[in-house]
Amino acid sequence: MQLTNTVQINEAALAGLDFDLFVGASGYETRATFAVSRLRSSRLRKKLVFGFEDRRSLQREENDRIFSRQGCTIAPIAGDSGQGVRAILRNWLSALSGSHRRILVDYTSMTRSWYAGVIEAIRSSHEAGSIECVFVYSPAEFSEPPEPSPNAIVDPIPGFCGLDVPEKPTALVIGLGYERSRALGLLEYIDPAITFAFYVDPPLDSRFRDSVLTNNTPILDKIKKEGVGRIFTHPLLDLHRTSNLLMSLYSGLRDEYRVILAPLGVKPFSLLCLLMAAQFRDIDVWRVSAGIKAPPQDRRPIGTLLALSARFE
């Protein structure tokens, strides 16, 4: 299937939709169950939840209980297993009836590998008709950045990278998060010819922006001093504007550079990167994380949902 269009929808419109399938994630964050608890269960015909096999916590046990009460099937899977998510979801999608299927994917507590696997499952579906996938995200209240930990995973996301040896110089587009040293390690590893950095401004809480700027000072200073690249800000709540910024940048780079998108910050930016790479196969999307070495950090919902509808035909 091909991605044909995306559109942001507000929460009021989201509440009025019926879905053939809900897909969520049960982890150690309180906000993991916010979306399924916010929406009417009767509008979610089938419910599938991927549960992390590692780093179980008391909050994880509570999340499992909430999902179970909502009638969800919980499928344990490793946090880096995008291919496992793809295989399981493909089976669930093939069991859905009708020429137009609408699914709701709450990627709030998913790893990038997981929602990349969701996109791959839809994109590789051979059923006739179309699939509308509404991705929802629950922004979190501010919490202090975790203590720095080494990058255990630094590589392209399977299914979202080219296999040929690159012949062009590399343009690196980084979505900055607020974890110290995470983005700097990637920059040193790739050593791109040109670098572009994105961070959220305005944020829902100014402390997020302040932490991003403080913990990414080396990268921001390097771009400013060397003049090789540019720094962009993007609003968290306006996905259309952020998508247009990314598309405009990619269009100006694609002829001369190999484009790598490295979304290390907010997950809506990561989603937009993956969806763009689903349309343009010359884009690589990389992930950087501490993997299972990172300590679990609970995040509580701020109380709203951010939704993006993506149509595949």
N, C-alpha and C positions, 0 to 999 in steps of 0.2 A: 504494500500500500504506500501511497505517496501523501505526504503532508501537503494539504491544499491551502489552508488558511488558519490563522489564530485570531482570537478576539478576547479581550478582557471582559469579564462579566461581574456585575456587582453582587453583593451578598443577598439582596432581596430577590434578584432574578434566580440566583442559585437555589434558594429555598423553595422555589416553585417548580423545580425540575425533577423528573423521575429518572432513575438510573437502573440499568440492567445489572450493573455490577459495581460494587464499592471495593477499592483496593487500598489498604492502609499498611501501617507498620507499627509494631509494638516494640518499644525500646525502653530506655530509662528516663525519658522526658515526660513530665506531667502533661505537656501539650499534645502528646501523641494521640490522645483520645478526644481532643477538643472538637474536631470536625464531625466525627461520627455521633458525638453527643449533642451537637448543635443542630444537626439535620434530623428530620423525621425518619425514623427507621423504616416506615412503610414505603418510603420513596426509594429505598435501596433494596432491590429485589434479591440479589445475592451479595455475599460479603466475604472477601478474602483478605486476610491480614498476614503479612510476613513478620515473623518473630526472630529477633537476633538470637543466634545460638550462643554467643559469647556475652560476657559482662552483664550477667543477670543481677538484678537489684530488687529491693522491696517495691520500688515504683514500677518496675517491669512486671512484677507479679500482680500488682493492682491494675495495671493496664490490660493484662491478659484477662482478668476477671471482668473488666468493663467491656472489652470486646466480645467476650463469650456471652455476656448477658444480652448483647446486641445481636446475637446469632451469627457471629463471625467464625469462619474456619481459620485457625491459626496454623500457618505452615512455617516450621523452624528452618532457618537458612543462614548461611554465613554472611557477614556484612559486606564482604567483597565479591559475592557471587552474583554478578549481574546475569550470567548465563543461566544460573539456577532460577532466578526470577523470571527470565524470559521463557524457559521451558514450562514452568508451572502455569504462568499466565496464558501462554498459548493454548494450553488445554482448556482453561476456563473460558477463554474467548471463543474457541471452537464450539463450545456447548451452548452459546447464546443464540437465540433464534431471532429472525427478522433481518431485513436488508439494511436497516439503520440501527446500530447499537450505540448506546450512550453509557459510558463508564465514568466513574468518579475516582480519581487517584489522589489520595492525601499523601503527599511526599514530604510532609513536615519533618518526620523522624526517619526518613529513608536516607541511606547513603547515596552518593552520586551514582555508584555502580547499580544500585537498585532501580532508581528511576530511569537510568539509561537502559536497563534491561526491560523496563515497561515499554519505553518507546520502541525498542528493538522488537518486542513481542508483537506490537501493533503493526509496525512497519513490515514485518515478515509474514503477517497473516495473509492467507490465500483465500479467505472466504469472500464471497461476492458482497457488494454493497459498500457501506461506509461505517466508520467508527468515529464517534465524537468522544474525545477524551477530555474531560474537565479536570485540570490539575488544581488542587487547592492547597494552600499553605497557611499555617497559623503562626504569625509573628510572635516572638517571645519578648517577655519583659527583660530588661537589662540585667545581666549578671556579669561579674568580673571575668575577664579572660582567664583561661586556665594557665597554669605554669607551662613554660615552653617544653616541648618534647620533640625528639628527633623525628625527621620525616622517614617513616617506614615504607611508605608507598609513594613513588614518584614515577608515573608512567601514563601512557595514553589509555583512555577507556576503550576496552574491546568493542569493536563495532563502530567506533567513532574516530578512526584514525586510518591514514593511508598506509599501505604496505610497501610502497616503492621508496627507494632511497631518494631523499629530497635533493632537487637540483637548484632550488632557489634559496636565498638567504631567509632566515626565520624572523617573522614578526610575532612577538609574544604579546598577547592581550590578557592581562591579569585582572581578575576581580578580587580586590583586596578584602581579606577578613581581618579580624582584630586579634588574631593569635600572633605573637611575636616570632619572627624568624621563619615562619612558614613560607611566605612568598619569596624571601631573600634566598632561601635554599634552592627554590626552583629556578630563580633567575641565574644563579651561579651554575646550576646544572645544565641549563639549556644554552646559556651564553648567546642570546639572540642579537641580531643586527639592529633591531629597533624594538622598543618596549612601550606599551600603552597600559596605563593603570586606570581602573574604574573603582570608585567607592561610593557608598550611599550618602547622598546629601540632597534634600533634608532627610534625616533619619526620624524614626518614631521617638527616639530618645537621644538627645545630643551626646550622651556618654558613649554610645556606639561609635559615632563619628570621631570623637576625641580619642578613643582607644585605637581606632584604625590609623589615624594620623600619627599618633605617638609610636605605635608598634611597627609602623612601616616607614619610618623616617629615612632609613638608608636607601630604600628603593625610590621614594619620592624625591630625595635630594639628588640621587644619581640621574634621574630623568630631567630634573630642572637644570642641573649643572652642565650635563653633557649635551643637552638639547637634542637627544636622539629618542624621540617619542613624544608622548603627550599624556596629560592627566585629565581624566573626565570624571564628572560627578553624574550620578543618576538617581532619580527618586525611587524609593522602594515601592510605592503604591501605584506608580504609573508604568505598567509593563509595556504599554504601546510605545511610549517615548524611549524607554531603555532599549527595546527591540530595534527601533529606528536608528538609534545611535550605533548599535552594534552592526547593523546592516550597512549603514553608510561607511563605517570604518572598514569593514571587510571588502566592500566594493572598491574602495580606493587602494587596497593592499593586494588583492588577489592576483593581479597580473605580474607583480614584481616579487612577491614574497610567498613563502610557505606560512600559512596562518595557523598559529596554535592559540586556542582559547584555554585559559587556565582559571576557571571560576573557583576561587578559594574562599569567597565571602558568602553573602546571603544566597540561600538556595533558589529564590526566584531568578536571580541572575544566572545561576548554573543551569536552570531549566531552559532559559532562553538560549543559552549557548548550545545545549544539546539539540534543541529543536532546530536551530539554524544549521547545525552540522548534519541533521537528518535531511535537510533540503540540499545542502551543498557538500558533496562528498570530498572536496579537497580541503576541508577544514579538519584539523585534529583537535580533540578535546582531551586535556590532561587532568588527572586527579593528583592531589598531594595531601597526604594525611599521615597521622601517627598510627593508624590502624588500631588494632586491639591494645596497643600500648598506651593509648590515650585514656586517662581516667574518665569514668562516666560523669557527666555534668548535667544535672537536671535543669530544664528550662520550662518556665511556666508561660501559658498563653497570655497574650495581652488582651484578647477578647474579640478578635475580628478574623475574618478569613479573606485571603487574596486568591482570586480564581481566574484561570486562563483556560479558555476552550480551544482545543486543537482538533481540527477535522482531518481525518485520513480517508482517502478513497482509493 
